[in-house]
Amino acid sequence: MHNPDSTSLLVQASQDLRGTTAVPGDKSISHRAVMLAALADGTSEVRGWLAAGDTEATLHSVKALGVHVEQPAHDVLRVHGSGGLQAAEMPLDFANAGTGIRLMTGIMVGQPFASVLDGSHQLRRRPMNRIITPLAQMGADIHGEEGRAPLRIQPAGLRGIRYEMPVASAQVKSAVLLAGLFARGETTVVEPGPTRDHSECMLRAAGVDVQSEGAVVTLYPPQRLQALDFHVPGDFSSAAFLLVAAATTPVSEIRLTGINLNPTRTGLLDALRGMGAEIQVSEASMEAGEPAGTLTVKYRPLSGIEIGGDLVVRMIDEFPALMVAALCAEGRTTVRDAGELRLKETDRLSVMTQELRRLGARIDEREDGFVIEGPQKLQGADVDGHDDHRIAMSLTLAGMLAQGQTRVHDAACIADSFPGFAETMRSLGARVVSGRCE
C-alpha cells in the first residue's frame, strides 16, 4: 500500500486549536514569478517565494535555460533576466509539477530552439492534449505520445488565435497567453467559467497589455517584459487545511496572516461559510497586484450544503479538505461538476473515498462528485497519501478527528506545496508528529 522508505505522519485526535500563524507563499504565483522574471529585461526580486518541491522544479528548469538566479534566503529570489532563454542541454524535469510543465510549455513553443519537457511517472500520467491542441492551432510544433509528457517541441512561428476553452482551466488559459507573448497579433482566450487570474495580474505587472472583458481575455504581444519586484502572499490552498482544521475541531480559534484572497481562488471560503463556519477577513492589503488579508476562523457546528457550477472551479484544489469538513457537517453535502478532480496528481475523488473509508467513513462516490451524510465518527487507521500532497494533508485532518491513532503513509509529498506543515499544525495544538514507515 505504501512506500516503506517514505516519511509518515502519526496523528491523534486534537482539540482546541489556537494561535496565529502564516503559510508558505502562493504556489501558483511562485511558479509564474520565476517564469516571467526569467523572460524580463533586468533583475527581478521576488520575496515570500515558495521554496517547495513543485516550484523548485520550475526554478531548476529556468536555470537550465541559462537564467542566472541568486537565492539570498530560502524564500527570496533575484532573477537576472536578459529578455531571452538559451537551449537546455537536457530535458527540463518538472517532477510532479503540473502547473510548471503546462505553463512552461506555452513559453517553450515560442523559443527559437528545440526543447523537451518531462517529469515524474505521476506527471507523465496527466493529460497534456488540453494545452497541445490550442498551442498547435497557434502554429506550435509540439508532440506528446498519447497526449502525455514527455513533450517534444521544435521551433515554429506562432500566430495569435481566438481560443474558446471547452473546459475552464487556468493552466490552459495561462499556457495560451504565455505563448501569445511570442505570437504575431493578439491572442484571445474565451473562458466557459471563471478561473484563477494570476497570469493576467502578473503579466500586467510586467508591462504587458492584457485586457479582460467578462469571460474574454486578450493579450497584445509586448516588445519586452519589465522586471518584477514584489512579495508573494500566503497560499490560500495551503491555508485551506488550517481553515478546515479549526472549523471542524471544537473550541478552536486561529488567525492566518497575509493570505492571498484573490476571489478566483477563495471558493472554499464561500463553501465553509455556507456550511455555517465563522470566518472573518481583516487587515486587507494588496500583494503582487492581488488582495491579501488576515483570516480568523472560529469553530461552529457545520451543516451540509450543495456545491456545483462556477464555485467548483474556484475551489478545485480544496475538495479533499472539504470532504473532511463534510464528514463533520449535520445533514447531506452534495458535490457535482467536479470531474476535474480525477485528473489531478491522483484521481482525488476515488483516492479520498478509498482512504477515508479506511477510517470508517461512508461516502457515495459519483462520477463528477460525491454525497456525504454527516456527522460521522471516524476510527484511526493506516492510510496512504498516494504521493499527492493535498491527499496527505487532508488525511491528516481526518486523523485529527478520528478516535485513536492514524498513520498517514507517503506523506513526504506534502513538501511539494507546504513545507513545515506538521510543525505548523503542532504550533496550533494539533497532535501530529513525523515518523518512519515500518
DAHU-V49130 format. One record per backbone hydrogen bond with DSSP energy under -0.5 kcal/mol. NH is the residue of the N-H (numbers start at 0). CO is the residue of the C=O. E is the energy in kcal/mol with one decimal. If there is no record, write none. Layout:
nh->[NH,NH]
co->[CO,CO]
e->[E,E]
//
This chain:
nh->[3,5,7,8,9,10,10,11,12,13,15,17,18,20,25,29,30,31,32,33,34,35,36,37,38,39,40,41,41,43,43,44,45,46,46,47,48,50,51,52,53,55,56,57,58,59,60,61,62,63,64,64,65,66,67,69,72,75,76,77,78,78,79,79,80,80,81,82,85,91,93,93,96,97,100,101,102,103,104,105,106,107,108,109,110,114,116,117,119,123,124,124,125,127,128,130,131,132,134,135,136,137,138,139,140,141,142,144,146,147,149,150,151,151,152,152,153,155,157,158,159,162,162,163,164,164,172,173,174,175,176,177,178,179,180,180,181,182,183,184,186,187,188,189,190,190,200,201,202,203,204,205,206,207,208,209,210,212,215,216,216,217,218,219,220,225,226,229,231,233,234,237,238,239,240,241,241,242,243,244,245,246,247,248,249,251,252,253,254,255,256,256,258,259,260,264,265,266,268,269,270,271,272,273,274,275,276,277,278,279,281,284,286,289,291,292,293,294,295,296,296,297,298,299,302,303,306,310,311,312,313,314,314,315,317,318,321,322,323,323,324,325,326,327,327,328,328,329,330,332,333,334,335,337,340,341,342,343,343,347,347,350,351,352,353,354,355,356,357,357,358,358,359,360,362,363,364,365,368,369,370,371,373,373,374,375,378,379,382,384,386,387,391,392,393,394,395,396,397,398,399,400,400,401,402,405,406,407,407,408,408,410,411,413,414,415,416,417,420,423,424,425,426,427,427,428,429,430,431,432,434,436]
co->[1,2,434,407,432,8,405,430,403,399,249,427,252,254,232,25,26,27,28,29,30,31,32,33,34,35,224,39,80,41,78,227,76,44,229,74,74,48,49,414,415,51,52,53,54,55,56,57,58,59,60,61,62,61,79,77,75,72,45,69,43,76,67,77,41,78,37,39,64,115,91,117,93,95,96,97,98,99,100,101,102,103,104,106,107,152,150,91,94,119,120,121,122,146,146,127,127,128,130,131,132,133,135,134,153,139,151,149,143,144,116,116,142,149,114,150,140,108,181,137,183,160,187,161,162,189,168,169,170,171,172,173,174,175,176,177,178,179,157,182,218,160,216,162,188,214,196,197,198,199,200,201,203,202,219,207,217,215,212,188,214,210,186,208,218,205,40,44,46,257,23,234,234,235,237,237,238,238,239,240,241,242,243,244,247,248,16,296,18,294,20,254,292,233,290,261,261,313,265,265,266,267,268,269,270,272,271,297,276,295,293,291,289,286,284,258,281,255,279,253,294,277,251,246,274,329,333,307,308,308,309,310,311,312,314,315,317,318,319,320,320,321,322,323,324,324,325,301,373,371,304,369,306,367,337,338,339,340,345,340,345,346,347,348,349,350,351,352,353,354,354,355,356,355,360,370,362,368,365,334,363,332,330,371,326,326,358,402,406,408,409,384,387,388,389,390,391,392,393,394,395,396,397,397,377,10,380,8,405,382,406,6,6,410,411,412,413,413,417,419,420,421,422,423,424,425,424,11,429,9,7,5]
e->[-0.7,-1.8,-2.3,-1.9,-3.4,-0.5,-3.3,-2.0,-0.6,-2.1,-1.8,-2.2,-1.1,-2.5,-2.6,-2.2,-2.3,-1.8,-2.7,-1.7,-1.8,-2.7,-2.2,-1.8,-1.2,-1.1,-2.6,-0.7,-2.0,-0.5,-2.8,-2.1,-2.5,-0.5,-2.5,-1.1,-2.2,-0.8,-1.2,-1.8,-1.3,-2.8,-1.4,-1.3,-2.4,-2.7,-1.8,-2.2,-2.2,-2.0,-0.8,-0.7,-1.8,-1.5,-0.7,-2.8,-0.8,-1.8,-2.4,-2.8,-2.4,-0.5,-2.8,-0.6,-2.2,-1.2,-0.6,-1.7,-2.9,-3.1,-0.7,-2.8,-3.0,-1.1,-2.1,-2.1,-2.4,-2.2,-1.6,-1.1,-1.1,-3.0,-2.0,-1.3,-1.6,-2.1,-2.4,-3.3,-2.8,-2.3,-0.6,-1.0,-1.6,-3.0,-0.7,-1.7,-2.5,-2.6,-2.0,-2.5,-1.6,-1.2,-1.5,-2.3,-0.8,-0.9,-2.1,-0.5,-2.4,-1.1,-0.6,-2.9,-3.1,-0.5,-3.0,-0.5,-2.4,-0.5,-0.5,-2.3,-3.0,-0.6,-3.2,-0.6,-0.8,-2.2,-2.3,-2.7,-2.3,-2.2,-2.4,-2.9,-2.0,-1.7,-0.6,-1.0,-1.9,-1.1,-1.8,-0.6,-2.4,-3.3,-3.0,-3.0,-0.5,-3.0,-2.1,-2.6,-2.7,-2.2,-1.8,-1.3,-1.9,-2.5,-0.6,-1.0,-2.9,-2.9,-1.9,-2.8,-0.5,-3.0,-3.0,-2.4,-0.6,-3.1,-0.7,-1.7,-3.3,-3.5,-2.7,-0.5,-2.4,-1.9,-1.0,-0.7,-0.5,-2.4,-2.5,-2.0,-2.3,-2.4,-1.4,-0.9,-0.6,-0.9,-2.7,-1.9,-2.4,-2.9,-2.1,-0.5,-2.8,-3.1,-3.2,-2.6,-0.8,-2.0,-0.6,-1.3,-2.4,-3.1,-2.1,-2.2,-1.2,-1.3,-2.6,-1.1,-0.8,-2.7,-2.3,-2.6,-3.5,-2.0,-2.6,-1.6,-3.2,-2.7,-2.4,-2.3,-0.5,-2.4,-2.4,-0.6,-2.3,-2.7,-2.9,-1.0,-1.3,-0.7,-1.4,-0.5,-1.2,-0.9,-1.6,-0.6,-2.3,-2.3,-0.9,-0.5,-1.7,-2.7,-1.3,-0.7,-1.2,-0.8,-0.6,-2.8,-2.4,-2.8,-2.3,-2.7,-2.4,-3.2,-1.8,-2.0,-2.0,-1.0,-0.9,-2.3,-1.6,-3.0,-1.9,-1.7,-2.6,-2.7,-2.6,-1.7,-0.8,-0.6,-0.6,-0.9,-1.6,-2.2,-0.6,-2.6,-0.9,-2.8,-0.8,-1.1,-1.8,-2.4,-2.7,-0.5,-0.6,-2.7,-2.8,-3.7,-2.8,-2.3,-0.5,-1.8,-2.5,-2.2,-1.9,-2.5,-1.4,-1.8,-2.0,-2.3,-1.5,-0.6,-1.1,-0.8,-2.3,-3.1,-1.5,-3.1,-0.6,-3.1,-0.9,-2.7,-0.7,-1.9,-1.8,-2.5,-1.7,-2.9,-1.4,-2.5,-2.5,-2.3,-2.0,-0.8,-0.9,-1.5,-2.4,-0.5,-1.2,-2.4,-2.7,-1.2]
//
